[in-house]
């Protein structure tokens, strides 16, 4: 990966982190949690070019191959962990735990 590509990726990941941080911070009611989850999914789709639903269906090896380099994988794991937090806050403990397990399996 060239220096330019690495800088671009870092900017993209910083923008993603900022957007997700705003969404998680705003999630105070169930409606806000759903909006935050939607925002998180849109941001993930925009940054990775794949929907979270697609990546959720793949085995860990395929996810690593699709996501690519370690920085992008770290970002994907971070997204999984934020999704788990939001789902837990909404009362979806089982799905939240499944996402935490997934993040751990991917190296988080």
C-alpha positions as CSV (number, residue, x, y, z in Angstrom):
1,X,0.0,0.0,0.0
2,X,1.4,3.4,-1.0
3,X,1.9,6.2,1.5
4,X,-1.0,8.1,-0.3
5,X,-3.3,5.1,0.1
6,X,-2.4,4.6,3.7
7,X,-3.0,8.3,4.5
8,X,-6.4,8.1,2.6
9,X,-7.3,5.0,4.6
10,X,-6.4,6.7,7.9
11,X,-8.6,9.7,7.0
12,X,-11.5,7.4,6.1
13,X,-11.2,5.5,9.4
14,X,-11.0,8.7,11.4
15,X,-14.2,9.9,9.7
16,X,-15.8,6.6,10.4
17,X,-14.8,6.8,14.1
18,X,-16.2,10.3,14.4
19,X,-19.5,9.4,12.8
20,X,-19.9,6.3,14.9
21,X,-19.0,8.2,18.0
22,X,-21.7,10.7,17.4
23,X,-24.2,7.9,16.7
24,X,-23.4,6.0,19.8
25,X,-23.4,9.1,21.9
26,X,-26.8,10.1,20.6
27,X,-28.4,6.7,21.3
28,X,-30.4,7.4,24.4
29,X,-33.8,6.0,23.4
30,X,-34.7,2.9,21.5
31,X,-35.5,5.0,18.5
32,X,-32.2,6.8,18.7
33,X,-30.5,3.4,19.1
34,X,-32.1,2.2,15.9
35,X,-31.0,5.4,14.1
36,X,-27.5,4.9,15.4
37,X,-27.4,1.3,14.2
38,X,-28.7,2.5,10.8
39,X,-26.0,5.2,10.7
40,X,-23.3,2.7,11.7
41,X,-24.4,0.3,8.9
42,X,-24.5,3.1,6.3
43,X,-21.0,4.3,7.3
44,X,-19.7,0.7,7.3
45,X,-21.2,0.2,3.8
46,X,-19.7,3.4,2.6
47,X,-16.2,2.8,4.1
48,X,-15.9,-0.9,3.3
49,X,-18.0,-1.2,0.2
50,X,-19.9,-4.1,1.8
51,X,-22.9,-4.2,4.0
52,X,-22.4,-5.4,7.6
53,X,-25.0,-8.1,6.8
54,X,-22.8,-9.5,4.1
55,X,-19.7,-9.5,6.3
56,X,-21.7,-11.1,9.2
57,X,-22.6,-14.1,7.0
58,X,-19.0,-14.8,6.0
59,X,-16.6,-17.0,7.9
60,X,-13.7,-15.3,9.6
61,X,-11.2,-16.2,6.9
62,X,-13.4,-14.8,4.2
63,X,-14.0,-11.6,6.2
64,X,-10.2,-11.1,6.6
65,X,-9.8,-11.6,2.9
66,X,-12.7,-9.2,2.0
67,X,-11.7,-6.5,4.5
68,X,-8.0,-6.6,3.6
69,X,-5.3,-4.9,5.6
70,X,-4.9,-5.0,9.4
71,X,-6.0,-1.4,9.9
72,X,-9.3,-2.0,8.1
73,X,-9.7,-5.2,10.0
74,X,-9.2,-3.3,13.3
75,X,-11.8,-0.8,12.1
76,X,-14.3,-3.6,11.3
77,X,-13.8,-5.2,14.7
78,X,-14.4,-1.8,16.3
79,X,-17.6,-1.5,14.3
80,X,-18.7,-4.9,15.5
81,X,-18.0,-3.9,19.1
82,X,-20.0,-0.6,18.7
83,X,-22.9,-2.5,17.2
84,X,-22.8,-4.9,20.1
85,X,-23.0,-1.9,22.6
86,X,-26.0,-0.5,20.8
87,X,-27.8,-3.8,20.6
88,X,-27.1,-4.4,24.3
89,X,-28.6,-1.0,25.1
90,X,-31.7,-1.9,23.0
91,X,-32.1,-5.1,25.0
92,X,-30.8,-7.5,22.3
93,X,-28.3,-9.2,24.6
94,X,-28.0,-12.5,22.6
95,X,-27.3,-10.7,19.3
96,X,-24.9,-8.3,21.1
97,X,-23.0,-11.3,22.5
98,X,-22.9,-12.9,19.1
99,X,-21.2,-9.8,17.7
100,X,-18.8,-9.7,20.6
101,X,-17.9,-13.3,19.9
102,X,-17.5,-12.5,16.2
103,X,-15.2,-9.6,17.0
104,X,-13.1,-11.8,19.3
105,X,-12.9,-14.5,16.5
106,X,-11.6,-11.9,14.1
107,X,-8.9,-10.8,16.5
108,X,-10.5,-8.1,18.6
